[in-house]
Amino acid sequence: MDWTSITFGAFLALVVVFAASSLSLAIIMRQQFLLWMAARCLTIGLLALTFEPAAGALYDNPVQWHAARVFATDLMVSITGPLLATYIGAELGLKKTRILLWSMLPIGVFISLFAGPIADSRALDWLHDLILASLVLALVVGLTNAVRAGSRRAAFQAGAWAPSLAIGFVAFYFELVRMEAMPFYAQAMLIAFSIEFVVTSAGIGDGLVRIEQERDEARAGMRAAVKANALDPLTQIANRRGLVDTFANPKRDRPRGLAVIDCDHFKRINDMFGHDVGDEVLCAVAQGLKHEDVFVARHGGEEFVALLYGPNWLNLAENIRRRISISVLEQVPKLPFPITASSGVAEVTEDDTLDSAIKRADIALYAAKDAGRDTLLVHSPCGTVGPHLLRTA
């Protein structure tokens, strides 16, 4: 066995591996272009068989051998059109370009049916080469348009097909102008096809990486959107949706208590200093309510709801209520009077829903307002409302 046969065998093995890989990926990814890529590999294998001198024994005469090469070449070129049309996708538009590429398939298949007469007639062979050159030119136009439109896939394929396209045009020059076969055509095409397999593999790999990146970005975007929908845009704490999600989250401990907190005489702030200052106060209130054992949410207007965790949740409720005055004083020093808050608190039982706990805490809140504001009252399990005496640890 000589080196030519060894090299040719290695090339056919490469064709089989690439075709099988494309077919396997097509099944996994459900991408149509991979099926066309596998089909192109098979036609390249058929064409390569006509390059091997030992394959001449399969044909009765040189005309049949030439007809087999014509047939394989026509099919290979015709399949390349829909391969590129499906590879670049419809997202770039390029409707006319994709129509042009798809038209290569019926034309190429049609002329391949006349491979026998073409191989037996110099005039028909010359006409065939003109038609085939037109198909290759259509492919170049399609590639150029796709690359200009920003298709990364088309850019990879342009690099993959550049050697075989260059060799093809040189071969057309020899056939149509010099009326002779291009020297070392078979060897040059085998090298070009080998380069195509390597570059195309890199392009598919790049595409897989980019698909995964796009999926990761989409997932991150969805998470950000969910987070944004659960966030109050002014205070940057949770809104009603965030509160509902947290209360129902099975991965978090159930809160021991719930506080509804309302800024006292907030309307006076807006009336005297404007809504901009009122917004600053709300942001300061939100900051004052933050604590590692508290999940705080803006419930609407100047009202906040706090989920209280830990055994000292009642003391914690009073501590964060008192911190509101300090936080507003530090962050909105322009106000000439202190800002206080009233709070209603309820214990969260096993049977409680968020709404039922808020309802009881609201009753305590209204009682705190009626009692003169700037205080915290607790709704007891027996339905009464009373003060909470802060215990210091």
C-alpha positions in Angstrom: 0.0 0.0 0.0 1.5 3.4 -1.1 1.2 6.7 0.7 -1.4 8.0 -1.7 -3.7 5.2 -0.8 -3.1 5.7 2.9 -3.7 9.4 2.6 -6.9 8.8 0.6 -8.1 6.3 3.2 -7.5 8.7 6.0 -9.5 11.4 4.1 -12.4 9.0 3.6 -12.3 8.2 7.4 -12.4 12.0 8.1 -15.5 12.3 5.8 -17.3 9.5 7.6 -16.5 10.9 11.0 -17.6 14.4 10.1 -20.8 13.2 8.4 -21.6 11.0 11.5 -20.9 13.9 13.9 -23.1 16.3 11.9 -25.9 13.7 11.8 -25.6 13.1 15.6 -25.6 16.8 16.3 -28.6 17.3 14.1 -30.6 14.7 16.1 -29.5 16.4 19.4 -29.8 20.0 18.4 -32.6 19.6 15.9 -30.9 22.0 13.5 -31.7 21.5 9.8 -28.4 22.9 8.5 -26.6 19.9 10.2 -28.6 17.5 8.0 -27.5 19.3 4.9 -23.9 19.4 6.2 -24.0 15.6 6.6 -25.4 15.3 3.1 -22.6 17.5 1.7 -20.1 15.2 3.5 -21.5 12.2 1.7 -21.3 13.9 -1.7 -17.7 14.9 -0.9 -17.0 11.3 -0.2 -18.6 10.2 -3.5 -16.5 12.9 -5.3 -13.3 11.8 -3.5 -13.9 8.2 -4.8 -13.5 9.4 -8.3 -10.1 10.9 -7.4 -8.6 7.6 -6.4 -7.0 5.8 -9.4 -7.8 2.4 -8.0 -11.5 3.3 -8.2 -11.2 3.3 -12.0 -11.8 -0.4 -11.9 -15.4 0.2 -10.9 -16.2 1.7 -14.2 -16.2 0.2 -17.7 -14.5 3.2 -19.4 -13.2 6.7 -18.7 -16.5 8.3 -19.8 -18.4 6.6 -17.0 -15.7 7.6 -14.5 -16.0 11.2 -15.7 -19.8 11.0 -15.5 -19.5 9.8 -11.8 -17.3 12.8 -11.0 -19.8 15.2 -12.7 -22.7 13.6 -10.9 -21.0 13.9 -7.5 -19.8 17.5 -8.1 -23.3 18.6 -9.1 -24.9 17.1 -6.1 -22.2 18.6 -3.8 -22.7 22.1 -5.2 -26.5 21.9 -5.2 -26.6 20.8 -1.5 -24.3 23.7 -0.5 -27.0 26.2 -1.3 -29.7 25.0 1.2 -26.9 24.3 3.7 -25.9 27.9 3.8 -29.6 29.1 3.6 -30.5 27.1 6.7 -27.2 27.8 8.5 -27.4 31.6 8.4 -31.1 31.4 9.6 -34.0 33.7 9.0 -33.2 36.2 11.8 -31.0 38.3 9.5 -33.7 38.7 6.9 -31.9 38.2 3.6 -35.0 36.7 2.0 -33.8 37.1 -1.5 -30.4 35.7 -0.6 -32.0 32.6 0.9 -34.3 32.1 -2.2 -31.2 32.4 -4.4 -29.4 29.7 -2.3 -32.4 27.4 -2.3 -32.6 27.7 -6.1 -29.2 26.0 -6.3 -30.7 22.7 -5.2 -33.2 22.0 -8.1 -30.8 23.3 -10.7 -27.9 21.3 -9.4 -30.0 18.1 -9.1 -31.4 18.6 -12.6 -28.0 18.9 -14.4 -26.7 15.9 -12.4 -29.3 13.7 -14.1 -27.5 14.3 -17.4 -24.1 13.4 -16.1 -23.7 10.6 -18.7 -24.4 12.7 -21.8 -22.4 15.6 -20.4 -19.3 13.4 -19.9 -19.7 12.0 -23.4 -20.0 15.4 -25.2 -17.5 18.2 -25.2 -20.1 20.8 -26.0 -22.5 19.7 -23.2 -19.5 19.5 -20.8 -18.7 23.1 -21.6 -22.3 24.2 -21.1 -22.4 22.2 -17.9 -19.4 24.0 -16.6 -21.0 27.4 -17.3 -24.1 26.4 -15.4 -22.0 25.0 -12.5 -19.9 28.2 -12.4 -23.1 30.2 -12.2 -24.2 28.1 -9.2 -20.9 28.6 -7.5 -21.1 32.3 -8.2 -24.6 32.3 -6.5 -23.0 30.7 -3.5 -20.3 33.4 -3.3 -23.0 36.1 -3.6 -25.0 34.4 -0.8 -21.9 34.2 1.4 -21.0 37.8 0.8 -24.5 39.1 1.6 -24.6 37.0 4.8 -21.2 38.2 6.0 -22.1 41.8 5.3 -25.3 41.3 7.3 -23.2 40.3 10.2 -23.6 36.5 10.2 -20.8 35.0 12.2 -21.7 31.6 10.9 -21.4 32.8 7.3 -18.0 34.3 8.2 -16.8 30.9 9.4 -18.1 29.1 6.3 -16.5 31.7 4.0 -13.2 30.7 5.5 -14.1 27.0 5.3 -15.1 27.1 1.7 -12.5 29.7 0.4 -9.9 27.1 -0.6 -12.4 24.9 -2.6 -14.0 27.9 -4.1 -10.6 29.3 -5.3 -9.7 25.9 -6.7 -13.1 25.6 -8.4 -12.7 28.9 -10.2 -9.2 28.0 -11.3 -10.6 24.7 -12.6 -13.3 26.6 -14.5 -10.6 28.7 -16.1 -8.8 25.6 -17.3 -12.0 24.0 -18.5 -13.6 27.0 -20.2 -10.7 29.0 -21.4 -7.7 26.7 -21.8 -9.9 23.7 -22.7 -7.9 21.3 -20.6 -8.1 19.8 -17.1 -6.5 21.6 -14.2 -3.3 19.8 -13.1 -3.3 18.3 -9.6 -7.0 19.1 -9.3 -7.8 16.0 -7.2 -5.0 16.6 -4.7 -5.9 20.2 -4.3 -9.5 19.5 -3.7 -8.8 16.9 -1.1 -6.6 19.4 0.8 -9.4 22.1 0.4 -12.0 19.7 1.8 -9.8 18.8 4.7 -9.4 22.5 5.6 -13.2 22.8 5.2 -13.9 20.1 7.8 -11.5 21.7 10.3 -12.8 25.3 9.9 -16.5 24.2 9.8 -16.0 22.2 13.0 -14.6 25.3 14.6 -17.6 27.3 13.4 -20.1 24.7 14.8 -18.2 24.7 18.1 -18.3 28.5 18.2 -22.0 28.4 17.4 -22.6 26.0 20.3 -20.7 28.2 22.7 -22.6 31.3 21.6 -26.0 29.4 21.9 -25.1 28.5 25.4 -24.1 32.1 26.1 -27.3 33.3 24.7 -29.3 30.9 26.8 -27.3 32.0 29.9 -28.0 35.6 29.1 -31.7 34.8 28.5 -31.9 33.0 31.9 -30.1 35.9 33.6 -32.5 38.4 31.9 -35.4 36.4 33.1 -34.1 36.3 36.6 -33.4 40.1 36.5 -37.0 40.6 35.1 -38.4 38.6 37.9 -36.3 40.5 40.5 -37.3 43.8 38.9 -41.0 42.8 39.1 -40.6 42.0 42.8 -38.7 45.2 43.6 -40.1 48.6 44.5 -38.3 51.0 42.1 -38.2 53.9 44.5 -37.0 52.4 47.7 -35.2 49.4 46.2 -36.8 47.0 48.7 -39.4 44.4 47.9 -42.8 45.3 46.7 -46.1 43.4 47.3 -45.1 40.6 44.8 -41.7 40.2 46.5 -43.5 40.0 49.9 -45.9 37.3 48.6 -43.0 35.3 47.1 -40.9 35.4 50.3 -43.8 34.6 52.6 -44.6 31.5 50.5 -41.0 30.4 49.8 -40.6 26.9 51.3 -36.8 27.4 51.3 -37.1 30.1 54.0 -38.1 29.8 57.6 -41.6 30.8 58.4 -41.7 34.3 59.9 -42.6 34.4 63.6 -44.4 37.8 63.3 -45.5 40.4 60.9 -45.6 44.2 61.3 -47.5 46.8 59.3 -45.7 50.2 59.7 -47.0 53.5 58.6 -45.3 56.9 58.6 -47.1 59.4 60.8 -48.5 62.5 59.1 -46.7 61.7 55.9 -49.1 63.9 53.8 -47.8 66.9 55.7 -44.3 66.2 54.4 -45.5 66.1 50.7 -47.6 69.2 51.2 -44.9 71.3 52.9 -41.8 70.2 51.0 -43.0 68.4 47.9 -43.0 64.9 46.7 -39.3 64.8 46.0 -38.6 65.2 49.7 -41.4 62.8 50.5 -39.6 60.2 48.3 -36.3 60.8 50.2 -38.1 60.2 53.4 -39.6 56.9 52.1 -36.1 55.7 51.0 -34.7 56.6 54.5 -37.6 54.7 56.2 -36.8 51.7 54.0 -33.1 51.8 55.1 -34.1 52.1 58.7 -36.3 49.0 58.6 -33.5 46.8 57.2 -32.2 44.1 59.6 -30.8 40.6 59.1 -33.8 39.1 60.8 -36.3 41.3 58.9 -37.7 41.0 55.4 -39.2 44.4 54.6 -41.4 45.4 51.7 -43.2 48.6 50.6 -46.9 47.8 50.7 -48.0 51.0 49.1 -47.7 54.7 49.7 -46.0 55.3 53.1 -47.0 51.8 54.4 -44.4 49.1 54.9 -44.7 45.4 55.9 -42.0 43.6 57.8 -41.7 39.8 58.2 -40.0 39.2 61.5 -37.8 36.2 62.2 -36.2 34.9 65.4 -37.3 34.4 69.0 -37.1 38.2 69.8 -39.4 39.2 66.9 -41.5 41.5 69.1 -38.5 43.4 70.4 -37.2 43.5 66.9 -40.5 45.1 65.6 -40.2 47.9 68.1 -36.5 48.4 67.5 -36.9 48.9 63.7 -39.9 51.2 64.3 -37.8 53.5 66.5 -34.9 53.3 64.0 -37.1 55.1 61.4 -36.7 58.4 63.2 -32.9 58.1 63.3 -32.6 57.0 59.7 -34.7 59.9 58.4 -32.8 62.4 60.6 -29.5 61.2 59.1 -30.6 61.0 55.5 -33.0 63.9 55.2 -31.6 66.5 57.6 -33.5 69.3 55.9 -36.7 68.4 57.7 -37.3 70.7 60.7 -39.3 68.1 62.7 -38.8 64.4 63.5 -40.5 61.7 61.6 -42.2 59.0 63.6 -44.1 55.8 62.7 -46.9 53.7 64.0 -46.8 50.0 63.9 -49.3 47.1 64.2 -47.9 43.7 64.9 -49.4 40.2 64.8 -47.9 36.8 65.5 -47.8 34.5 62.4 -49.5 31.2 63.2 -49.2 27.9 61.3 -52.6 28.5 59.7 -51.9 32.0 58.7 -51.8 33.2 55.1 -50.0 36.5 54.3 -53.3 38.3 54.0 -54.7 37.0 57.3 -51.6 38.0 59.2 -51.7 41.5 57.5 -55.3 41.9 58.4 -54.7 41.4 62.1 -51.6 43.6 62.0 -53.7 46.3 60.3 -56.2 46.2 63.1 -53.4 46.9 65.6 -52.0 49.6 63.3 -55.3 51.5 63.2 -55.5 51.2 67.0 -52.0 52.6 67.3 -53.1 55.6 65.2 -56.2 56.1 67.3 -54.0 56.0 70.4 -52.0 59.0 69.2 -49.5 57.5 66.8 -45.7 57.0 67.3 -46.4 53.7 69.0 -46.6 50.0 68.5 -49.5 47.8 69.4 -49.9 44.1 69.2 -52.8 42.0 68.0 -53.0 39.1 70.4 -54.2 35.6 69.4 -57.4 36.1 71.4 -58.3 39.1 69.3 -57.4 42.0 71.6 -54.9 44.8 70.9 -52.4 46.0 73.5 -49.0 47.7 73.9 -45.7 45.9 73.8 -43.2 46.7 76.5 -39.6 46.6 75.0 -37.4 44.2 76.8 -33.7 44.8 76.7 -31.3 41.9 76.5 
